[in-house]
Amino acid sequence: MKNAICSCVPPPVGWSANRHTHPAVAQAIFALSNGNRSPEAIWETPTAEEWRKISELVVEYVEDGDFAFDNGKFAWGPHETLRVWPARGDG
């Protein structure tokens, strides 16, 4: 991952699968987590700022080639979907 915020702490194996969450969303959640907000807290009750930043990170991951675009739909648990669009155009 080319973005420095992405490479700090990867999610444990199975974390995203156990939560029915796309791996790109899980990676972004872990990138934002810290001593004040655990990954579980962010996943369960994201603030508006966390949701925005996670959306931006997922777009960056896709644009960097770290994850596939998946039609712009990234699961955040079994009932939520983060919808993102690439920030940069191809032309």
Legacy VTK file of the C-alpha trace (Angstrom):
# vtk DataFile Version 3.0
C-alpha trace
ASCII
DATASET POLYDATA
POINTS 91 float
0.000 0.000 0.000
1.414 3.297 -1.069
-0.343 5.480 1.498
1.654 5.669 4.742
-1.487 5.600 6.888
-2.383 2.228 5.364
0.608 0.200 6.368
0.667 0.686 10.141
-1.291 -2.269 11.475
-3.025 -4.760 9.195
-6.241 -6.376 10.412
-5.817 -9.821 11.936
-6.626 -12.724 9.624
-10.375 -13.301 9.707
-11.292 -9.923 11.248
-13.118 -8.683 8.153
-14.642 -12.081 7.335
-16.009 -12.517 10.845
-17.692 -9.104 10.574
-18.859 -9.516 6.943
-16.782 -6.447 6.109
-14.812 -5.845 2.920
-11.037 -6.135 3.528
-10.475 -2.587 2.212
-12.878 -1.216 4.832
-11.187 -3.301 7.526
-7.763 -1.998 6.462
-9.017 1.595 6.632
-10.592 1.008 10.054
-7.308 -0.353 11.390
-5.413 2.548 9.829
-7.598 5.004 11.762
-7.722 3.139 15.045
-5.633 4.333 17.965
-5.525 4.221 21.758
-8.723 6.271 21.969
-10.744 4.397 19.335
-10.283 0.676 18.837
-11.052 -0.959 15.490
-14.124 -2.555 17.066
-15.411 0.819 18.301
-14.927 2.396 14.876
-16.571 -0.563 13.133
-19.569 -0.582 15.498
-20.206 3.166 15.756
-18.163 5.251 13.332
-18.263 8.998 13.697
-19.121 11.057 10.632
-15.445 12.021 10.337
-14.334 8.374 10.590
-16.859 7.332 7.926
-15.582 10.114 5.627
-11.924 9.259 6.193
-12.529 5.531 5.688
-14.314 6.320 2.412
-11.315 8.385 1.291
-8.871 5.653 2.270
-10.841 2.974 0.414
-10.778 5.151 -2.721
-7.008 5.565 -2.323
-6.541 1.807 -1.877
-8.492 1.148 -5.077
-6.640 3.821 -7.038
-3.295 2.480 -5.795
-4.275 -0.998 -6.990
-4.347 -2.524 -3.505
-8.006 -3.595 -3.809
-10.431 -4.073 -6.707
-13.163 -1.475 -7.240
-15.982 -4.049 -6.705
-18.573 -1.806 -8.407
-17.984 0.814 -5.715
-19.772 -1.244 -3.050
-17.777 -2.225 0.018
-19.533 -4.147 2.791
-19.366 -2.686 6.280
-20.957 -5.522 8.193
-23.875 -7.628 6.986
-26.316 -4.719 6.628
-24.245 -1.645 5.713
-22.503 -0.812 2.453
-19.928 1.881 1.925
-20.341 3.236 -1.612
-17.372 5.018 -3.107
-16.326 6.420 -6.455
-12.769 6.957 -7.647
-11.500 10.471 -7.004
-9.330 10.676 -10.113
-10.543 10.314 -13.665
-8.827 8.231 -16.295
-8.661 11.089 -18.783
LINES 1 92
91 0 1 2 3 4 5 6 7 8 9 10 11 12 13 14 15 16 17 18 19 20 21 22 23 24 25 26 27 28 29 30 31 32 33 34 35 36 37 38 39 40 41 42 43 44 45 46 47 48 49 50 51 52 53 54 55 56 57 58 59 60 61 62 63 64 65 66 67 68 69 70 71 72 73 74 75 76 77 78 79 80 81 82 83 84 85 86 87 88 89 90
